[in-house]
Structure formats: C-alpha cells, structure tokens
Amino acid sequence: MSDEIEMLFACGLVLATVLFVSWLGQTNLKWIKRILDWFPAILFAYVLPAAVTHALGINLAEVELHEWSKSIIIPFTILTVMSALPIKQLKIVGIKPLVVFFSGSLVIALLPVFLVLVYGLLSEDGSALFLKQGYWKGLVPLVGSWIGGSTSQLVLKELAGTPSSLFLSILVLDNVLVNVWTILMFQFIKRSDKINQFLGIDGKIPLSQSTNSPDDKTAIFRNLVTLGCVGLGMILVYFFPLSFLESIVLLSLVGMILGNVIPIWNHPLVLKLASFSILAIMAILGLKLDFQNLSLPMSLVILVVIWMVLHFFSMLVVARLLKVNSAWVAIGSMANLGGISTAPAVTSAYKKELMPHAIVLAILSMVTGTSWGILTIYLFEWLLKIT
C-alpha cells in the first residue's frame, strides 16, 4: 500500500471513528448507555482504529496524520478549551470552595512524585520500576486526565514521551477507577448533610442565579466572530518558530484572552469544537496502538489507588479547616477526576442549583490541567537527577 493510499485510509478511518463515537455519545438507546457507563465513548475513539488496523494487518503508525495531530489538532484543541472559561463566572463559586478545589488539584500533581519517592526508599525494585524503567511517564497523563481531562492528558502524553502501549493501559485503568470513584462520590454527596453535622460544618450554600442564555438574534454573528478569532489565532501562532511546549503555552494565553476580552465570545461553541478535536486526536493515537502490550505492574495500580484516595481525604481536611460544606469535596473531586459531564451529574444528586458551579469548576479544571502536569514532569525529572 502506497503512502498516499495509507494516508487517505487513515483519514477516512479517523473521520468515521469521530462520527461514530459522536453518535454514541448522543444516542438514547438504553443498552448503549449502559455500555458507556463503564466504557466511555472517548475510549472507543482510541480502540476502534486500532481494532480495524489490527484486523486488517495494516500498519498506520508512520502516516503523516500523526504529525498533523501534534502540530495542528492538539494546538487547536488547547486554544478552544482555554477560551471556554469566562473568568467572571468564578464569582458564583466563592473563594473557599475554590481553595478546596485547588487543594485537590495540588495533591494530584504532587502526590505521585512523593509516592514514587517513598516507594523507592522502601524498595529498590520500586525505584527501578518507576524511574529507570520509565513507568513514571504513565503517571503524568493521569495528572492531565484527572485535572484537565482528555486535552491535558493528550498534551502531557506528548510532553512526557509516554509510550503508546503504556498510555492505553493507563487509559483503561483510569476509566475503571474513575467510574468506581463516580459511584462513590454519588453516595458521598447524598450524605453530605450528615457528614457536615458530624464534622461540625455549617452546610448552608448561598446560591447564585445562572447566567442568561445567549440572544438567538446574534447567534450567527457570534459564531462568525468566534470562529474567525480562533482561525486567526491558529494562523498567527503557526508562523512563530516555537517548540511544542512553547506553542501550547502561547495558545493557552491567547485562548484565555479571547474568551474573556471579547464580550460576544461563544463559549459553548468552542467547547463543542474542542470535543470533536479531542475525539480526532484519540482516534489518530489509536492508529499506533498495539494490543499485545496491554499490561501494568500491580505495584503501579496500587500506587494509583492510594493516590486517588489521599486526594479525596486531603480535600476533606481542607474543607473541615475552612468550615466549607463537604458537598464541595465531592463536587471538586468530580470536577477534577470526572470532568464536565460527571461533575454536574454528581452535583445534581445534592442540589440541582449547584450544577452551574460544578460546570465552572470542571472548565477551570480543563484549563489548568496541563500546567499541573508540567509541574509533575518537572518534579519527576528532578527526582531522576537526585536518584
């Protein structure tokens, strides 16, 4: 098969995967929804292209589409996600809940390095596994996934140089743990009033009115302005001779400026664009996937479980110290670990009026995840130097 035909086949496979997974996410069929409860649509985007190439015996790991993903699609995703957060909406959350939320993010970013360090002190094999054998590179995408979602996870995979086989194994582990965690947070938030009484916390939450819906008369103009500015931002950055990391940082700043300076910026539109580009990135990554290397050492799985549990208890301690309703622990944890879909769902089990707050925190998580992950990479590189 010639390079041109391989490229066309890869593009067609990615496009078909994106359309199919998008349909999966919108379907109302009960049996499909039950499957997606445990195997989310975005994981289909990663596995389906790999299944097709494996079944047909085709190697698409070297097609130019992978370079397009890194140089165009991922930067576009960063720009759209970063422009999706209206900073002025943070006032509906409040300072103390934000502190609880950010404490959870801080622990997610710092704790894996600390746990690997402790494991290395207890066992030389542990140090060799994570540092010398490079399994720490699998923990970095988890930081991105838990704080920033799929966008940060994919960016940090590139920055850390995570092998594709390790990335898939981490992706499967992440999916299982987050689904279990979501069930636990549903149960926790339903009992948060009793937990508040036990901890001596005033459970009252002042509710703010949600923002007004956009005016339909200006929808077309808003869309044109938003799309035009996104396109202009991509063009301007494209002509700068920047590294991958430098372009990510610059596009993050450009996105934040665009999303908060332009009054008619269409935030829902850029989130939809980002969701489609994330699916495309995952599908392109799936072209490289080799199912034969799907495995994880048990010590890594145990470390990740400890990491997740300590994240929760650290947030609970901060909430207790600040006398903040413990419901914010579940909301903040799901905004970090679950994202924009599960955070409001869990919140609705407590108070539906808090769903906009959960969405704001989830978006805030999306736009800060890459920064936290870069901190984790820096700390792991420092740990490698001193050991």
MIGUDREN-594205 format. One record per residue (C-alpha): chain; residue in three letters; x, y negated, z. Coordinates in steps of 0.5 Angstrom, whole numbers, plus 500, padded with zeros to 3 digits. Layout:
// MIGUDREN-594205
mol,type,c1,c2,c3
A,ALA,X,Y,Z .
...
END
This chain:
// MIGUDREN-594205
mol,type,c1,c2,c3
A,MET,500,500,500 .
A,SER,503,493,498 .
A,ASP,504,487,503 .
A,GLU,498,484,499 .
A,ILE,493,489,500 .
A,GLU,495,490,507 .
A,MET,494,483,509 .
A,LEU,487,483,505 .
A,PHE,485,489,509 .
A,ALA,488,487,516 .
A,CYS,484,480,515 .
A,GLY,478,484,513 .
A,LEU,478,488,519 .
A,VAL,479,483,524 .
A,LEU,473,479,521 .
A,ALA,469,485,521 .
A,THR,471,486,528 .
A,VAL,470,479,530 .
A,LEU,463,479,527 .
A,PHE,461,486,530 .
A,VAL,463,484,537 .
A,SER,460,477,537 .
A,TRP,453,481,535 .
A,LEU,455,486,541 .
A,GLY,455,480,546 .
A,GLN,448,477,543 .
A,THR,444,484,543 .
A,ASN,439,485,547 .
A,LEU,439,493,547 .
A,LYS,439,496,554 .
A,TRP,444,501,552 .
A,ILE,449,497,549 .
A,LYS,448,492,555 .
A,ARG,450,498,560 .
A,ILE,456,500,556 .
A,LEU,458,492,556 .
A,ASP,457,492,564 .
A,TRP,463,497,564 .
A,PHE,467,496,557 .
A,PRO,466,488,555 .
A,ALA,466,486,548 .
A,ILE,472,483,548 .
A,LEU,476,490,550 .
A,PHE,472,492,543 .
A,ALA,475,487,539 .
A,TYR,482,490,542 .
A,VAL,481,497,541 .
A,LEU,477,497,535 .
A,PRO,482,495,530 .
A,ALA,487,500,533 .
A,ALA,482,506,532 .
A,VAL,481,504,525 .
A,THR,488,504,523 .
A,HIS,490,510,527 .
A,ALA,484,514,524 .
A,LEU,487,512,517 .
A,GLY,494,512,519 .
A,ILE,496,505,517 .
A,ASN,501,501,520 .
A,LEU,499,494,520 .
A,ALA,504,492,526 .
A,GLU,508,487,521 .
A,VAL,503,484,517 .
A,GLU,504,476,517 .
A,LEU,497,475,520 .
A,HIS,501,476,527 .
A,GLU,505,470,525 .
A,TRP,499,466,524 .
A,SER,496,468,530 .
A,LYS,502,466,534 .
A,SER,503,459,530 .
A,ILE,495,457,529 .
A,ILE,490,461,532 .
A,ILE,493,461,539 .
A,PRO,494,454,539 .
A,PHE,487,452,536 .
A,THR,484,456,542 .
A,ILE,488,452,547 .
A,LEU,486,446,544 .
A,THR,479,447,544 .
A,VAL,479,450,551 .
A,MET,483,445,554 .
A,SER,478,440,551 .
A,ALA,472,443,554 .
A,LEU,473,441,561 .
A,PRO,469,434,563 .
A,ILE,474,432,569 .
A,LYS,468,427,571 .
A,GLN,464,433,573 .
A,LEU,468,436,578 .
A,LYS,465,431,583 .
A,ILE,459,436,583 .
A,VAL,463,441,586 .
A,GLY,467,437,592 .
A,ILE,474,437,595 .
A,LYS,473,442,600 .
A,PRO,470,448,595 .
A,LEU,476,445,590 .
A,VAL,481,447,595 .
A,VAL,478,454,597 .
A,PHE,478,455,589 .
A,PHE,485,453,588 .
A,SER,488,457,594 .
A,GLY,485,463,591 .
A,SER,489,461,584 .
A,LEU,495,459,588 .
A,VAL,495,466,591 .
A,ILE,494,470,585 .
A,ALA,500,466,582 .
A,LEU,505,467,588 .
A,LEU,503,474,591 .
A,PRO,505,478,585 .
A,VAL,512,476,586 .
A,PHE,512,476,593 .
A,LEU,509,484,593 .
A,VAL,515,486,588 .
A,LEU,520,483,592 .
A,VAL,517,486,599 .
A,TYR,517,493,595 .
A,GLY,524,492,592 .
A,LEU,526,491,599 .
A,LEU,522,498,602 .
A,SER,524,502,596 .
A,GLU,530,501,590 .
A,ASP,526,505,586 .
A,GLY,520,500,586 .
A,SER,525,494,585 .
A,ALA,528,498,579 .
A,LEU,521,499,576 .
A,PHE,518,492,576 .
A,LEU,525,488,575 .
A,LYS,529,493,571 .
A,GLN,524,497,567 .
A,GLY,520,490,566 .
A,TYR,513,492,569 .
A,TRP,513,485,572 .
A,LYS,511,483,565 .
A,GLY,505,487,565 .
A,LEU,503,483,572 .
A,VAL,504,476,568 .
A,PRO,498,477,563 .
A,LEU,494,479,569 .
A,VAL,495,472,572 .
A,GLY,493,469,566 .
A,SER,487,473,566 .
A,TRP,484,472,573 .
A,ILE,485,465,573 .
A,GLY,485,463,566 .
A,GLY,481,468,562 .
A,SER,483,471,555 .
A,THR,486,465,553 .
A,SER,491,464,558 .
A,GLN,492,472,558 .
A,LEU,494,472,551 .
A,VAL,499,466,551 .
A,LEU,502,469,557 .
A,LYS,503,476,554 .
A,GLU,507,472,548 .
A,LEU,511,468,553 .
A,ALA,513,474,558 .
A,GLY,514,478,552 .
A,THR,509,484,554 .
A,PRO,510,490,550 .
A,SER,503,492,547 .
A,SER,502,499,550 .
A,LEU,503,496,557 .
A,PHE,499,490,555 .
A,LEU,493,495,553 .
A,SER,494,499,560 .
A,ILE,494,492,564 .
A,LEU,487,490,560 .
A,VAL,484,497,562 .
A,LEU,486,496,569 .
A,ASP,484,489,569 .
A,ASN,477,491,566 .
A,VAL,476,496,571 .
A,LEU,478,492,577 .
A,VAL,474,486,575 .
A,ASN,468,490,574 .
A,VAL,468,493,581 .
A,TRP,470,486,584 .
A,THR,464,483,581 .
A,ILE,459,488,584 .
A,LEU,463,487,591 .
A,MET,462,479,590 .
A,PHE,455,480,589 .
A,GLN,454,484,595 .
A,PHE,458,479,599 .
A,ILE,455,472,596 .
A,LYS,448,475,598 .
A,ARG,450,476,605 .
A,SER,454,469,606 .
A,ASP,449,466,610 .
A,LYS,450,472,616 .
A,ILE,458,471,614 .
A,ASN,457,464,616 .
A,GLN,454,465,622 .
A,PHE,459,470,624 .
A,LEU,465,465,622 .
A,GLY,461,459,626 .
A,ILE,461,455,619 .
A,ASP,455,450,617 .
A,GLY,452,453,611 .
A,LYS,449,447,608 .
A,ILE,451,445,601 .
A,PRO,449,439,598 .
A,LEU,446,440,591 .
A,SER,447,435,585 .
A,GLN,443,434,579 .
A,SER,445,437,573 .
A,THR,448,433,567 .
A,ASN,443,431,562 .
A,SER,442,435,555 .
A,PRO,445,432,549 .
A,ASP,441,428,545 .
A,ASP,439,432,538 .
A,LYS,439,426,534 .
A,THR,446,425,535 .
A,ALA,448,432,534 .
A,ILE,451,432,527 .
A,PHE,455,426,528 .
A,ARG,458,429,535 .
A,ASN,459,435,531 .
A,LEU,463,432,526 .
A,VAL,467,427,531 .
A,THR,469,433,535 .
A,LEU,471,438,529 .
A,GLY,475,432,526 .
A,CYS,479,431,532 .
A,VAL,480,438,533 .
A,GLY,483,439,526 .
A,LEU,487,432,527 .
A,GLY,490,434,533 .
A,MET,492,441,530 .
A,ILE,495,437,524 .
A,LEU,499,433,528 .
A,VAL,502,438,532 .
A,TYR,503,442,526 .
A,PHE,508,437,524 .
A,PHE,512,437,530 .
A,PRO,518,441,530 .
A,LEU,516,445,537 .
A,SER,517,451,540 .
A,PHE,511,456,542 .
A,LEU,511,453,549 .
A,GLU,512,446,548 .
A,SER,506,446,543 .
A,ILE,502,450,548 .
A,VAL,504,444,553 .
A,LEU,502,439,548 .
A,LEU,496,441,545 .
A,SER,493,442,553 .
A,LEU,495,435,554 .
A,VAL,491,433,547 .
A,GLY,485,437,549 .
A,MET,484,434,556 .
A,ILE,485,427,553 .
A,LEU,480,428,547 .
A,GLY,475,432,552 .
A,ASN,475,426,557 .
A,VAL,476,420,553 .
A,ILE,471,421,547 .
A,PRO,464,420,550 .
A,ILE,460,424,545 .
A,TRP,465,430,545 .
A,ASN,461,436,544 .
A,HIS,464,441,550 .
A,PRO,459,447,548 .
A,LEU,461,447,541 .
A,VAL,469,447,543 .
A,LEU,467,453,548 .
A,LYS,464,457,542 .
A,LEU,470,456,537 .
A,ALA,474,458,543 .
A,SER,470,464,544 .
A,PHE,471,466,537 .
A,SER,478,465,536 .
A,ILE,479,469,542 .
A,LEU,476,475,539 .
A,ALA,480,474,533 .
A,ILE,487,474,537 .
A,MET,485,480,541 .
A,ALA,483,484,534 .
A,ILE,490,482,531 .
A,LEU,493,484,537 .
A,GLY,489,491,536 .
A,LEU,493,492,529 .
A,LYS,499,493,533 .
A,LEU,496,498,538 .
A,ASP,499,505,539 .
A,PHE,494,509,543 .
A,GLN,500,514,545 .
A,ASN,503,509,550 .
A,LEU,497,508,554 .
A,SER,499,509,562 .
A,LEU,501,506,568 .
A,PRO,505,508,574 .
A,MET,501,509,580 .
A,SER,505,504,584 .
A,LEU,503,498,580 .
A,VAL,496,500,580 .
A,ILE,496,500,588 .
A,LEU,500,493,588 .
A,VAL,495,490,583 .
A,VAL,489,492,588 .
A,ILE,493,490,594 .
A,TRP,494,483,590 .
A,MET,486,482,589 .
A,VAL,484,484,596 .
A,LEU,489,479,599 .
A,HIS,487,474,594 .
A,PHE,480,474,597 .
A,PHE,482,474,604 .
A,SER,486,468,603 .
A,MET,481,464,600 .
A,LEU,476,467,606 .
A,VAL,481,464,611 .
A,VAL,482,457,608 .
A,ALA,474,457,608 .
A,ARG,474,458,615 .
A,LEU,479,453,617 .
A,LEU,475,448,612 .
A,LYS,469,450,615 .
A,VAL,466,451,608 .
A,ASN,460,455,606 .
A,SER,463,462,605 .
A,ALA,459,463,599 .
A,TRP,464,458,595 .
A,VAL,469,464,597 .
A,ALA,465,469,592 .
A,ILE,464,463,587 .
A,GLY,471,461,587 .
A,SER,474,468,586 .
A,MET,469,470,581 .
A,ALA,471,463,577 .
A,ASN,478,466,578 .
A,LEU,477,473,576 .
A,GLY,471,473,573 .
A,GLY,470,467,568 .
A,ILE,465,463,565 .
A,SER,460,469,564 .
A,THR,460,472,571 .
A,ALA,461,467,576 .
A,PRO,454,463,575 .
A,ALA,451,470,575 .
A,VAL,454,472,581 .
A,THR,452,465,584 .
A,SER,445,466,582 .
A,ALA,444,471,587 .
A,TYR,445,466,592 .
A,LYS,443,459,589 .
A,LYS,441,458,582 .
A,GLU,442,451,583 .
A,LEU,449,452,584 .
A,MET,450,455,577 .
A,PRO,453,449,574 .
A,HIS,458,448,580 .
A,ALA,460,455,578 .
A,ILE,461,454,571 .
A,VAL,465,448,572 .
A,LEU,470,452,577 .
A,ALA,470,457,571 .
A,ILE,472,452,566 .
A,LEU,477,449,571 .
A,SER,480,456,571 .
A,MET,480,457,564 .
A,VAL,484,450,563 .
A,THR,489,452,569 .
A,GLY,491,459,568 .
A,THR,497,458,563 .
A,SER,500,453,568 .
A,TRP,499,458,574 .
A,GLY,502,464,569 .
A,ILE,508,460,567 .
A,LEU,510,459,575 .
A,THR,509,466,576 .
A,ILE,514,467,570 .
A,TYR,519,462,573 .
A,LEU,519,466,579 .
A,PHE,520,473,576 .
A,GLU,526,470,572 .
A,TRP,529,467,579 .
A,LEU,528,474,582 .
A,LEU,531,477,577 .
A,LYS,537,473,578 .
A,ILE,538,474,585 .
A,THR,537,481,585 .
END
